[in-house]
Amino acid sequence: MSRGAALMFKRLRNDFQLSIITLMGIIGVLGITPYAAYRLTHGNFLVGIADSVIVLSTLFAVIYAWRTGDTEKPGLYLAGVFTISATLIAINLGVNGLFWIYPLILFNFFMVTPGKAIIATLLVLAGLVGHALWIPGSVFESHYQMVSFLVTNGMAGVLTFIFAYRTRTQRDQLQALTIQDPLTGAGNRRAMNEELKIAVSSRRRHGRSYGVLAMDLDHFKQINDQHGHQAGDQVLIDYVKLIKSSSRHEDRLFRFGGEEFLLLLPDTDLAGLEAAAQHLLHTVRDSLRGPGGPVTMSIGGAMLRAEEPWSHWLQRADQCLYQAKSAGRDRTIIDRPAVSDLAPSH
């Protein structure tokens, strides 16, 4: 297998929504293209054009999703195009066109959120029923057939909604487990590594500045030893809530050790990093309480240098943290690189 194909399959494995859009795109193109060709060659231009629009829109959406990584907009776009086209096809073909509504329901629940899919389904049914009542016999051969169609579509929609909702919920839970620390809700080490890589790439391409604060709770082992792990866990939970509430919305907090945390601060400079460290240091000292009294922390910080690997950046912050602990704890030490290191790369 070539490197390009391997990367493509890896991306499909890691991005569920992209894999769904790609799969639906392949099915849509292969399944609808023959119908479009047949109808265009036999003079049924309205339905043939609708089929062609579906095929071309599917190709466009899949290409857009692959190029940009955005799967939400292509999903909404395809759901809208398919919904309108399927409605027009059903109106034009009558009973024979109603069979397309069932795969449309399934398709929409995979493309968009369950709520949006329900709305799309109701709009389709309302359009078909409205046209049937306006021009009797145009879509359904009888009212009994119309009611039967609505009942079966309603059942299909409800069952698909339940399946899609549970699948999406479980997928979100699994995704959260892969990037979150289960105890505190902070990002885990895997998420931290990925975010640091993104920061390095953003620094290199766009010149954005980033800083990190490596933080360690002082004498945390004593809390566990003297008061038990449950008390220690509660201190960690309270600590994370305190740090998050005292940081900017765009700052990201990660837990990468027992009582070791990392705060990633985008779009900050050295002065801002030092100010943030002092603010958090005093906030924790004044507000964090354990079973034995106040809890403090030590902080080491570093700004990302031009062309620096993320592992070196993290190591510098960790070294500053070690110095802060060796100097007596409850203090912050920030690495002070040369001015040339902070200049954006070109």
SULVENFEN-V107627 format. One record per residue. N is the residue number from 1. RES is the residue in one letter. PHI is phi in degrees with one decimal (none if undefined). OMEGA is omega in whole degrees, -180 to 180 (999 if undefined). NEAR is the number of other C-alpha atoms within 12 Angstrom. Layout:
BEGIN
((N & RES & PHI & OMEGA & NEAR) (N & RES & PHI & OMEGA & NEAR))
END
This chain:
BEGIN
((1 & M & none & -178 & 8) (2 & S & -69.5 & -180 & 8) (3 & R & -63.4 & -180 & 9) (4 & G & -62.4 & 179 & 10) (5 & A & -66.2 & 179 & 11) (6 & A & -63.5 & 178 & 12) (7 & L & -64.8 & 180 & 13) (8 & M & -64.2 & -180 & 19) (9 & F & -66.9 & 177 & 18) (10 & K & -64.3 & 179 & 15) (11 & R & -65.2 & 178 & 20) (12 & L & -65.1 & 179 & 21) (13 & R & -67.3 & -175 & 15) (14 & N & -88.1 & -177 & 16) (15 & D & -124.5 & -176 & 21) (16 & F & -61.2 & -176 & 25) (17 & Q & -66.6 & 177 & 32) (18 & L & -65.0 & 179 & 34) (19 & S & -64.5 & 179 & 26) (20 & I & -67.5 & 179 & 31) (21 & I & -62.1 & 179 & 42) (22 & T & -64.8 & 180 & 34) (23 & L & -62.9 & 179 & 22) (24 & M & -64.1 & 177 & 34) (25 & G & -64.8 & 179 & 37) (26 & I & -62.9 & 180 & 21) (27 & I & -62.9 & -179 & 21) (28 & G & -63.3 & -178 & 33) (29 & V & -66.0 & -179 & 28) (30 & L & -68.3 & -176 & 21) (31 & G & -82.6 & -173 & 21) (32 & I & -97.2 & -178 & 31) (33 & T & -54.5 & 178 & 27) (34 & P & -60.4 & 178 & 18) (35 & Y & -64.4 & 180 & 26) (36 & A & -61.3 & 180 & 29) (37 & A & -64.2 & -179 & 23) (38 & Y & -63.6 & -177 & 18) (39 & R & -70.5 & 178 & 22) (40 & L & -66.2 & -180 & 19) (41 & T & -76.6 & 179 & 15) (42 & H & -106.8 & 171 & 13) (43 & G & 86.3 & 178 & 13) (44 & N & -88.2 & -169 & 19) (45 & F & -71.4 & -178 & 20) (46 & L & -61.5 & -180 & 23) (47 & V & -70.0 & 178 & 33) (48 & G & -62.5 & 178 & 29) (49 & I & -66.8 & 178 & 27) (50 & A & -61.5 & 177 & 32) (51 & D & -61.6 & -180 & 38) (52 & S & -64.8 & 178 & 31) (53 & V & -62.6 & 179 & 31) (54 & I & -61.9 & -178 & 38) (55 & V & -63.0 & -178 & 32) (56 & L & -65.9 & 179 & 25) (57 & S & -64.9 & 179 & 30) (58 & T & -63.5 & 178 & 37) (59 & L & -61.2 & -180 & 28) (60 & F & -62.0 & -178 & 24) (61 & A & -65.2 & -180 & 39) (62 & V & -64.6 & 179 & 36) (63 & I & -62.3 & 180 & 21) (64 & Y & -62.0 & -180 & 24) (65 & A & -62.6 & 180 & 30) (66 & W & -68.2 & -176 & 25) (67 & R & -76.2 & -173 & 15) (68 & T & -101.3 & -174 & 14) (69 & G & 80.7 & 179 & 23) (70 & D & -87.7 & 180 & 20) (71 & T & -105.4 & -178 & 28) (72 & E & -71.3 & -179 & 26) (73 & K & -63.7 & 177 & 23) (74 & P & -59.6 & 179 & 35) (75 & G & -63.0 & 178 & 38) (76 & L & -64.1 & -180 & 29) (77 & Y & -62.7 & -180 & 27) (78 & L & -65.1 & 179 & 41) (79 & A & -61.1 & 178 & 41) (80 & G & -66.4 & -179 & 32) (81 & V & -64.1 & -179 & 31) (82 & F & -65.0 & -179 & 44) (83 & T & -64.3 & -180 & 43) (84 & I & -65.5 & -177 & 30) (85 & S & -65.4 & -180 & 32) (86 & A & -64.4 & 178 & 44) (87 & T & -64.8 & 179 & 40) (88 & L & -63.6 & 180 & 32) (89 & I & -64.6 & 180 & 39) (90 & A & -63.7 & 179 & 35) (91 & I & -65.3 & -177 & 36) (92 & N & -74.5 & -176 & 26) (93 & L & -91.8 & -179 & 24) (94 & G & 73.9 & -176 & 30) (95 & V & -57.4 & -179 & 24) (96 & N & -63.3 & -180 & 17) (97 & G & -83.7 & -178 & 25) (98 & L & -68.5 & -179 & 34) (99 & F & -64.1 & -179 & 21) (100 & W & -75.0 & -177 & 30) (101 & I & -70.2 & -178 & 38) (102 & Y & -65.5 & 175 & 29) (103 & P & -66.0 & 177 & 26) (104 & L & -62.3 & 179 & 40) (105 & I & -58.9 & 180 & 42) (106 & L & -62.4 & -179 & 33) (107 & F & -60.1 & -177 & 38) (108 & N & -63.3 & -180 & 41) (109 & F & -69.8 & 175 & 41) (110 & F & -85.8 & -174 & 38) (111 & M & -81.9 & -174 & 43) (112 & V & -128.6 & 180 & 33) (113 & T & -65.0 & -180 & 30) (114 & P & -54.7 & 179 & 31) (115 & G & -63.4 & 179 & 22) (116 & K & -66.3 & 179 & 25) (117 & A & -65.8 & 177 & 34) (118 & I & -62.4 & 179 & 34) (119 & I & -61.6 & 179 & 22) (120 & A & -62.1 & 180 & 34) (121 & T & -63.5 & 179 & 40) (122 & L & -64.0 & 178 & 26) (123 & L & -65.2 & 178 & 22) (124 & V & -62.4 & -179 & 38) (125 & L & -63.1 & 178 & 36) (126 & A & -63.7 & 179 & 20) (127 & G & -64.4 & -180 & 24) (128 & L & -67.4 & -180 & 38) (129 & V & -65.9 & 179 & 30) (130 & G & -60.7 & 179 & 21) (131 & H & -67.9 & 180 & 23) (132 & A & -65.8 & 179 & 27) (133 & L & -73.9 & 180 & 19) (134 & W & -73.6 & 178 & 15) (135 & I & -124.3 & -178 & 16) (136 & P & -56.2 & 179 & 18) (137 & G & 85.4 & -178 & 23) (138 & S & -75.6 & -178 & 27) (139 & V & -118.4 & -179 & 33) (140 & F & -110.7 & -180 & 31) (141 & E & -79.4 & 180 & 20) (142 & S & -158.7 & 176 & 19) (143 & H & -65.9 & 178 & 17) (144 & Y & -61.6 & 178 & 12) (145 & Q & -64.8 & 180 & 19) (146 & M & -65.4 & 179 & 28) (147 & V & -64.6 & 178 & 18) (148 & S & -61.2 & 179 & 16) (149 & F & -64.3 & -180 & 26) (150 & L & -64.7 & -180 & 25) (151 & V & -64.8 & -179 & 15) (152 & T & -67.2 & 177 & 20) (153 & N & -68.0 & 178 & 30) (154 & G & -62.8 & 178 & 22) (155 & M & -63.6 & 179 & 17) (156 & A & -62.7 & -180 & 24) (157 & G & -66.0 & -179 & 35) (158 & V & -64.9 & -179 & 23) (159 & L & -63.9 & 179 & 19) (160 & T & -66.9 & 178 & 30) (161 & F & -60.2 & -180 & 31) (162 & I & -60.6 & -180 & 21) (163 & F & -63.4 & -177 & 19) (164 & A & -65.8 & -179 & 29) (165 & Y & -64.6 & -180 & 24) (166 & R & -66.5 & 179 & 17) (167 & T & -63.7 & 180 & 19) (168 & R & -65.1 & 179 & 24) (169 & T & -63.5 & 180 & 17) (170 & Q & -66.6 & 179 & 14) (171 & R & -65.4 & 178 & 17) (172 & D & -64.3 & 179 & 17) (173 & Q & -66.2 & 179 & 15) (174 & L & -65.8 & 179 & 15) (175 & Q & -65.0 & 178 & 21) (176 & A & -63.4 & 180 & 19) (177 & L & -64.4 & -178 & 21) (178 & T & -78.2 & -175 & 21) (179 & I & -123.4 & -177 & 26) (180 & Q & -117.9 & 170 & 25) (181 & D & -73.9 & -173 & 28) (182 & P & -64.6 & -178 & 21) (183 & L & -80.6 & -170 & 24) (184 & T & -100.9 & -176 & 30) (185 & G & 85.5 & 174 & 24) (186 & A & -72.5 & 176 & 38) (187 & G & -62.7 & 179 & 33) (188 & N & -92.1 & -176 & 31) (189 & R & -64.6 & 179 & 26) (190 & R & -61.6 & 178 & 22) (191 & A & -63.9 & 179 & 27) (192 & M & -61.6 & -180 & 32) (193 & N & -59.3 & -179 & 26) (194 & E & -65.9 & -179 & 21) (195 & E & -67.1 & 178 & 30) (196 & L & -67.4 & 176 & 34) (197 & K & -63.3 & 179 & 25) (198 & I & -63.3 & 179 & 21) (199 & A & -62.7 & 179 & 37) (200 & V & -61.9 & 179 & 34) (201 & S & -64.4 & 179 & 24) (202 & S & -66.6 & 177 & 23) (203 & R & -62.8 & -177 & 31) (204 & R & -69.4 & -174 & 25) (205 & R & -86.0 & -171 & 16) (206 & H & -119.0 & 178 & 17) (207 & G & 73.9 & 179 & 23) (208 & R & -69.2 & -180 & 27) (209 & S & -98.0 & -180 & 32) (210 & Y & -136.8 & 173 & 42) (211 & G & -131.7 & 176 & 44) (212 & V & -130.4 & 174 & 50) (213 & L & -122.2 & 174 & 53) (214 & A & -90.3 & -171 & 48) (215 & M & -125.5 & -178 & 49) (216 & D & -139.0 & 178 & 43) (217 & L & -71.1 & -176 & 39) (218 & D & -76.3 & 175 & 33) (219 & H & 54.5 & -177 & 25) (220 & F & -67.2 & -180 & 34) (221 & K & -61.0 & 179 & 22) (222 & Q & -65.2 & 178 & 20) (223 & I & -63.9 & 178 & 27) (224 & N & -63.0 & -176 & 22) (225 & D & -69.9 & -174 & 15) (226 & Q & -90.9 & -173 & 16) (227 & H & -124.0 & 177 & 19) (228 & G & 96.8 & -176 & 18) (229 & H & -69.2 & 179 & 19) (230 & Q & -64.9 & 176 & 17) (231 & A & -65.7 & 178 & 22) (232 & G & -63.8 & 178 & 30) (233 & D & -61.2 & -179 & 24) (234 & Q & -66.3 & 176 & 24) (235 & V & -62.0 & 179 & 36) (236 & L & -63.5 & 179 & 40) (237 & I & -63.1 & 179 & 25) (238 & D & -64.4 & 180 & 24) (239 & Y & -61.9 & -179 & 41) (240 & V & -63.3 & 177 & 35) (241 & K & -60.5 & -179 & 22) (242 & L & -66.9 & -180 & 26) (243 & I & -65.3 & -180 & 38) (244 & K & -63.5 & -179 & 28) (245 & S & -71.7 & -178 & 20) (246 & S & -101.0 & -179 & 25) (247 & S & -110.8 & 176 & 28) (248 & R & -72.1 & -180 & 21) (249 & H & -61.4 & -176 & 14) (250 & E & -82.6 & 178 & 16) (251 & D & -72.5 & -177 & 28) (252 & R & -119.5 & -178 & 35) (253 & L & -107.4 & -179 & 42) (254 & F & -131.6 & 172 & 40) (255 & R & -108.3 & -178 & 37) (256 & F & -120.9 & 175 & 27) (257 & G & -159.2 & -179 & 21) (258 & G & -56.3 & 177 & 25) (259 & E & -121.9 & -179 & 34) (260 & E & -103.0 & -178 & 32) (261 & F & -133.4 & 178 & 39) (262 & L & -131.7 & 176 & 45) (263 & L & -112.0 & 179 & 45) (264 & L & -97.0 & -177 & 48) (265 & L & -117.1 & 177 & 36) (266 & P & -79.4 & 175 & 33) (267 & D & 54.0 & 176 & 24) (268 & T & -132.4 & 176 & 27) (269 & D & -114.3 & -176 & 28) (270 & L & -62.2 & 180 & 32) (271 & A & -63.8 & 179 & 18) (272 & G & -66.0 & 178 & 25) (273 & L & -65.5 & 179 & 38) (274 & E & -64.9 & 179 & 28) (275 & A & -64.7 & 179 & 22) (276 & A & -63.9 & -180 & 32) (277 & A & -63.3 & 179 & 38) (278 & Q & -64.9 & 179 & 28) (279 & H & -63.2 & -180 & 25) (280 & L & -68.0 & 180 & 37) (281 & L & -59.4 & -179 & 37) (282 & H & -71.7 & 180 & 25) (283 & T & -64.1 & 179 & 26) (284 & V & -65.8 & -179 & 36) (285 & R & -59.7 & -176 & 26) (286 & D & -86.5 & -168 & 19) (287 & S & -117.6 & -176 & 24) (288 & L & -87.3 & -178 & 29) (289 & R & -125.7 & 173 & 26) (290 & G & -117.2 & 180 & 33) (291 & P & -59.7 & -178 & 22) (292 & G & -97.4 & -180 & 20) (293 & G & 122.3 & -177 & 17) (294 & P & -61.5 & 178 & 23) (295 & V & -119.1 & 179 & 32) (296 & T & -115.9 & 178 & 34) (297 & M & -144.7 & 174 & 42) (298 & S & -113.5 & -175 & 43) (299 & I & -132.7 & 169 & 47) (300 & G & -124.9 & -176 & 46) (301 & G & -132.7 & 178 & 47) (302 & A & -157.6 & 173 & 46) (303 & M & -88.9 & 178 & 48) (304 & L & -72.9 & 179 & 50) (305 & R & -90.7 & 179 & 37) (306 & A & -63.4 & 176 & 31) (307 & E & 60.1 & -179 & 25) (308 & E & -96.8 & 174 & 26) (309 & P & -64.2 & -177 & 21) (310 & W & -64.3 & -180 & 32) (311 & S & -66.5 & 178 & 22) (312 & H & -68.7 & 178 & 21) (313 & W & -59.6 & 179 & 34) (314 & L & -64.0 & -179 & 38) (315 & Q & -64.8 & 179 & 24) (316 & R & -64.1 & 178 & 31) (317 & A & -64.0 & -180 & 38) (318 & D & -67.0 & 177 & 33) (319 & Q & -64.9 & 177 & 26) (320 & C & -65.4 & 177 & 32) (321 & L & -62.9 & 179 & 38) (322 & Y & -61.7 & 179 & 30) (323 & Q & -65.4 & 179 & 26) (324 & A & -65.0 & 179 & 29) (325 & K & -70.9 & -180 & 26) (326 & S & -69.0 & -178 & 18) (327 & A & -84.0 & 176 & 16) (328 & G & 124.2 & 179 & 18) (329 & R & 65.9 & -179 & 27) (330 & D & 52.1 & 180 & 33) (331 & R & -157.0 & -180 & 34) (332 & T & -127.2 & 175 & 39) (333 & I & -129.5 & -178 & 37) (334 & I & -111.0 & 177 & 37) (335 & D & -65.3 & -177 & 35) (336 & R & -115.1 & -179 & 24) (337 & P & -73.8 & 177 & 21) (338 & A & -65.6 & -179 & 14) (339 & V & -59.0 & -179 & 13) (340 & S & -62.9 & -180 & 13) (341 & D & -73.1 & -178 & 19) (342 & L & -89.1 & -180 & 27) (343 & A & -67.6 & -180 & 21) (344 & P & -60.4 & 178 & 24) (345 & S & -79.2 & -180 & 21) (346 & H & -122.2 & 999 & 11))
END
